[in-house]
Amino acid sequence: MIPSEIRNLSTDEIQAKLNDAREELMNLRFQMAMGGLTDYTRLRFTRRNIARFMTVLNEREMSAGKESE
């Protein structure tokens, strides 16, 4: 998911997608430990999506903090 698409989502939707991505990452790590994971690029893709979601959420928190000052 590209950042411009993420920015168009509401904060609740981003939080839901972040939670889903974290669950997916946990499952992928479990599969990797058990030896059943064949597509290791999914790990990197999921980690980067988590970072994108968190970046947009942090941007919103920072802008909300500046508006209140």
C-alpha positions in Angstrom: 0.0 0.0 0.0 1.4 3.4 -1.0 1.5 6.3 1.5 -0.9 8.4 -0.4 -3.5 5.6 -0.1 -2.9 5.3 3.6 -3.3 9.1 4.1 -6.7 8.9 2.6 -7.9 6.4 5.2 -9.3 7.3 8.6 -7.3 6.8 11.7 -9.4 3.9 12.8 -9.0 2.2 9.5 -5.2 2.7 9.7 -5.2 1.2 13.2 -7.2 -1.8 12.0 -4.8 -2.4 9.1 -1.8 -2.0 11.4 -3.2 -4.6 13.8 -3.8 -7.0 10.8 -0.3 -6.4 9.5 1.2 -7.1 12.9 -0.8 -10.4 13.1 0.4 -11.3 9.6 4.0 -10.6 10.6 3.7 -12.8 13.7 2.3 -15.7 11.6 5.0 -15.3 8.9 7.7 -15.4 11.6 6.1 -18.5 13.0 6.0 -20.1 9.6 9.7 -19.2 9.0 10.7 -20.8 12.3 8.8 -24.0 11.5 10.4 -24.1 8.0 7.2 -23.7 6.1 7.8 -20.2 4.6 8.9 -20.1 1.0 8.3 -16.4 0.1 10.6 -14.4 2.4 9.8 -11.2 0.6 6.4 -11.2 2.3 8.3 -10.6 5.6 10.0 -7.5 4.3 6.8 -6.2 2.6 4.8 -6.6 5.8 7.4 -4.9 7.9 7.5 -2.0 5.5 3.7 -1.7 5.5 3.8 -1.6 9.3 6.3 1.2 9.2 4.2 3.1 6.6 1.1 2.8 8.8 3.0 4.0 11.9 4.6 6.9 10.0 1.2 8.2 8.9 -0.2 7.8 12.4 2.8 9.7 13.9 2.4 12.5 11.3 -1.2 12.9 12.3 -0.3 13.0 16.0 2.4 15.6 15.3 0.1 17.8 13.2 -2.6 17.5 15.9 -0.1 18.6 18.5 1.0 21.6 16.5 -2.6 22.7 15.9 -3.4 22.7 19.6 -0.5 25.0 20.5 
